[in-house]
Amino acid sequence: MPFYHALVRPELLTLEQRQRFAADVVEVHCDVTGAPPSFVHALITEDDDGTLPEGRAATINGTIRAGRTDAQKAEIAERLSAALAAIAEVEPESVSTSTRDIQASYTMEGGALLPEPGSAEEQAWMAGSPTGG
């Protein structure tokens, strides 16, 4: 369910760098939230329309399950910004990251609606999940 979209300046990242960043997205999200890796999705597109503001190398927007703490969201944002800046060899200040919450009951993985984070239902669901829980 977690979906991260990185909009980057044209030609900022090679294919190898894109692959490294996508792997970092999975690692960071799973490390912070405990989500199964197979649930994390990353999309990297180039800003061919010139919508990024002057001085901005990239922006990362994450849609994540509601119920994550402010500390978790801040850690995700900080780590993803730092990872992309390091991979692209740009100033960390030129990368911005934000997350947007979506209710678990609005999303499905593996054919089932997701339980709320931290709930007893989530623990039971993760224990029975064939995708990594």
Contacts in CASP RR format, 6 or more apart in sequence:
PFRMAT RR
TARGET T0000
AUTHOR 0000-0000-0000
METHOD contacts of the structure
MODEL  1
MPFYHALVRPELLTLEQRQRFAADVVEVHCDVTGAPPSFVHALITEDDDG
TLPEGRAATINGTIRAGRTDAQKAEIAERLSAALAAIAEVEPESVSTSTR
DIQASYTMEGGALLPEPGSAEEQAWMAGSPTGG
1 35 0 8 1.000
1 39 0 8 1.000
1 64 0 8 1.000
1 65 0 8 1.000
1 102 0 8 1.000
1 104 0 8 1.000
1 107 0 8 1.000
1 108 0 8 1.000
1 109 0 8 1.000
1 114 0 8 1.000
2 29 0 8 1.000
2 33 0 8 1.000
2 35 0 8 1.000
2 39 0 8 1.000
2 40 0 8 1.000
2 41 0 8 1.000
2 62 0 8 1.000
2 63 0 8 1.000
2 64 0 8 1.000
2 65 0 8 1.000
3 41 0 8 1.000
3 42 0 8 1.000
3 43 0 8 1.000
3 62 0 8 1.000
3 63 0 8 1.000
4 25 0 8 1.000
4 29 0 8 1.000
4 40 0 8 1.000
4 41 0 8 1.000
4 42 0 8 1.000
4 43 0 8 1.000
4 60 0 8 1.000
4 61 0 8 1.000
4 62 0 8 1.000
4 63 0 8 1.000
4 80 0 8 1.000
5 42 0 8 1.000
5 43 0 8 1.000
5 44 0 8 1.000
5 45 0 8 1.000
5 60 0 8 1.000
5 61 0 8 1.000
5 62 0 8 1.000
6 21 0 8 1.000
6 42 0 8 1.000
6 43 0 8 1.000
6 44 0 8 1.000
6 45 0 8 1.000
6 58 0 8 1.000
6 59 0 8 1.000
6 60 0 8 1.000
6 84 0 8 1.000
7 45 0 8 1.000
7 46 0 8 1.000
7 47 0 8 1.000
7 51 0 8 1.000
7 52 0 8 1.000
7 58 0 8 1.000
7 59 0 8 1.000
7 60 0 8 1.000
7 61 0 8 1.000
8 44 0 8 1.000
8 45 0 8 1.000
8 46 0 8 1.000
8 47 0 8 1.000
8 57 0 8 1.000
8 58 0 8 1.000
8 84 0 8 1.000
8 88 0 8 1.000
9 46 0 8 1.000
9 47 0 8 1.000
9 52 0 8 1.000
9 56 0 8 1.000
9 57 0 8 1.000
9 58 0 8 1.000
10 46 0 8 1.000
10 47 0 8 1.000
10 48 0 8 1.000
11 46 0 8 1.000
12 46 0 8 1.000
12 57 0 8 1.000
12 58 0 8 1.000
12 88 0 8 1.000
12 90 0 8 1.000
13 21 0 8 1.000
13 44 0 8 1.000
13 87 0 8 1.000
13 88 0 8 1.000
17 87 0 8 1.000
17 88 0 8 1.000
18 44 0 8 1.000
20 87 0 8 1.000
21 42 0 8 1.000
21 44 0 8 1.000
21 83 0 8 1.000
21 84 0 8 1.000
21 87 0 8 1.000
22 42 0 8 1.000
22 44 0 8 1.000
24 79 0 8 1.000
24 80 0 8 1.000
24 83 0 8 1.000
24 84 0 8 1.000
24 87 0 8 1.000
25 40 0 8 1.000
25 42 0 8 1.000
25 80 0 8 1.000
25 83 0 8 1.000
26 37 0 8 1.000
26 40 0 8 1.000
26 42 0 8 1.000
28 76 0 8 1.000
28 79 0 8 1.000
28 80 0 8 1.000
28 83 0 8 1.000
29 35 0 8 1.000
29 40 0 8 1.000
29 64 0 8 1.000
29 76 0 8 1.000
30 36 0 8 1.000
30 37 0 8 1.000
30 40 0 8 1.000
32 68 0 8 1.000
32 72 0 8 1.000
32 75 0 8 1.000
32 76 0 8 1.000
32 79 0 8 1.000
33 64 0 8 1.000
33 65 0 8 1.000
33 68 0 8 1.000
33 72 0 8 1.000
33 76 0 8 1.000
33 117 0 8 1.000
36 126 0 8 1.000
36 129 0 8 1.000
36 131 0 8 1.000
36 132 0 8 1.000
36 133 0 8 1.000
37 132 0 8 1.000
38 131 0 8 1.000
38 132 0 8 1.000
39 109 0 8 1.000
39 131 0 8 1.000
52 58 0 8 1.000
52 59 0 8 1.000
55 94 0 8 1.000
56 94 0 8 1.000
56 95 0 8 1.000
56 96 0 8 1.000
57 85 0 8 1.000
57 88 0 8 1.000
57 90 0 8 1.000
57 91 0 8 1.000
57 94 0 8 1.000
57 95 0 8 1.000
58 84 0 8 1.000
58 88 0 8 1.000
58 90 0 8 1.000
58 94 0 8 1.000
58 95 0 8 1.000
58 96 0 8 1.000
59 95 0 8 1.000
59 96 0 8 1.000
59 97 0 8 1.000
59 98 0 8 1.000
60 77 0 8 1.000
60 80 0 8 1.000
60 81 0 8 1.000
60 84 0 8 1.000
60 95 0 8 1.000
60 96 0 8 1.000
60 97 0 8 1.000
60 98 0 8 1.000
61 97 0 8 1.000
61 98 0 8 1.000
61 99 0 8 1.000
61 100 0 8 1.000
62 97 0 8 1.000
62 98 0 8 1.000
62 99 0 8 1.000
62 100 0 8 1.000
63 99 0 8 1.000
63 100 0 8 1.000
63 102 0 8 1.000
64 73 0 8 1.000
64 76 0 8 1.000
64 99 0 8 1.000
64 100 0 8 1.000
64 101 0 8 1.000
64 102 0 8 1.000
65 101 0 8 1.000
65 102 0 8 1.000
65 103 0 8 1.000
65 104 0 8 1.000
65 107 0 8 1.000
65 114 0 8 1.000
65 116 0 8 1.000
65 117 0 8 1.000
66 101 0 8 1.000
66 102 0 8 1.000
66 103 0 8 1.000
66 104 0 8 1.000
66 116 0 8 1.000
66 117 0 8 1.000
67 101 0 8 1.000
67 104 0 8 1.000
67 116 0 8 1.000
67 117 0 8 1.000
67 118 0 8 1.000
68 76 0 8 1.000
68 99 0 8 1.000
68 101 0 8 1.000
68 117 0 8 1.000
73 99 0 8 1.000
76 97 0 8 1.000
76 99 0 8 1.000
77 97 0 8 1.000
77 98 0 8 1.000
77 99 0 8 1.000
78 97 0 8 1.000
80 97 0 8 1.000
81 92 0 8 1.000
81 95 0 8 1.000
81 96 0 8 1.000
81 97 0 8 1.000
82 92 0 8 1.000
84 95 0 8 1.000
85 91 0 8 1.000
85 92 0 8 1.000
85 94 0 8 1.000
85 95 0 8 1.000
88 95 0 8 1.000
104 113 0 8 1.000
104 114 0 8 1.000
104 115 0 8 1.000
104 116 0 8 1.000
104 117 0 8 1.000
105 113 0 8 1.000
105 114 0 8 1.000
105 116 0 8 1.000
107 113 0 8 1.000
107 114 0 8 1.000
108 114 0 8 1.000
109 131 0 8 1.000
110 131 0 8 1.000
112 125 0 8 1.000
114 122 0 8 1.000
114 125 0 8 1.000
115 121 0 8 1.000
115 122 0 8 1.000
115 124 0 8 1.000
115 125 0 8 1.000
116 122 0 8 1.000
126 132 0 8 1.000
126 133 0 8 1.000
127 133 0 8 1.000
END
